[in-house]
Amino acid sequence: MYHFWAPWTVLSKLVFLHPGVWLAGKKQDIRIAITMHPGTTLLKTVVGIVALASGAYSM
């Protein structure tokens, strides 16, 4: 439940969660989900930094 502390990010977390759970279940290998966790976090961080740096989003 810790990952849902910010209600405005729930949709993106669910979008990234579903493929990881499905693929890990299909392959019966939890390492896939474990790898996807930091990978999607890194992806979202990079997209956020690029948006801030390009001026697409301002604080």
Secondary structure as a PSIPRED ss2 file (coil, helix, strand):
# PSIPRED VFORMAT (PSIPRED V4.0)

   1 M C   1.000  0.000  0.000
   2 Y H   0.000  1.000  0.000
   3 H H   0.000  1.000  0.000
   4 F H   0.000  1.000  0.000
   5 W C   1.000  0.000  0.000
   6 A C   1.000  0.000  0.000
   7 P H   0.000  1.000  0.000
   8 W H   0.000  1.000  0.000
   9 T H   0.000  1.000  0.000
  10 V H   0.000  1.000  0.000
  11 L H   0.000  1.000  0.000
  12 S H   0.000  1.000  0.000
  13 K H   0.000  1.000  0.000
  14 L H   0.000  1.000  0.000
  15 V H   0.000  1.000  0.000
  16 F H   0.000  1.000  0.000
  17 L H   0.000  1.000  0.000
  18 H H   0.000  1.000  0.000
  19 P H   0.000  1.000  0.000
  20 G H   0.000  1.000  0.000
  21 V H   0.000  1.000  0.000
  22 W H   0.000  1.000  0.000
  23 L H   0.000  1.000  0.000
  24 A H   0.000  1.000  0.000
  25 G H   0.000  1.000  0.000
  26 K H   0.000  1.000  0.000
  27 K H   0.000  1.000  0.000
  28 Q C   1.000  0.000  0.000
  29 D C   1.000  0.000  0.000
  30 I H   0.000  1.000  0.000
  31 R H   0.000  1.000  0.000
  32 I H   0.000  1.000  0.000
  33 A H   0.000  1.000  0.000
  34 I H   0.000  1.000  0.000
  35 T H   0.000  1.000  0.000
  36 M H   0.000  1.000  0.000
  37 H H   0.000  1.000  0.000
  38 P H   0.000  1.000  0.000
  39 G H   0.000  1.000  0.000
  40 T H   0.000  1.000  0.000
  41 T H   0.000  1.000  0.000
  42 L H   0.000  1.000  0.000
  43 L H   0.000  1.000  0.000
  44 K H   0.000  1.000  0.000
  45 T H   0.000  1.000  0.000
  46 V H   0.000  1.000  0.000
  47 V H   0.000  1.000  0.000
  48 G H   0.000  1.000  0.000
  49 I H   0.000  1.000  0.000
  50 V H   0.000  1.000  0.000
  51 A H   0.000  1.000  0.000
  52 L H   0.000  1.000  0.000
  53 A H   0.000  1.000  0.000
  54 S H   0.000  1.000  0.000
  55 G C   1.000  0.000  0.000
  56 A C   1.000  0.000  0.000
  57 Y C   1.000  0.000  0.000
  58 S C   1.000  0.000  0.000
  59 M C   1.000  0.000  0.000
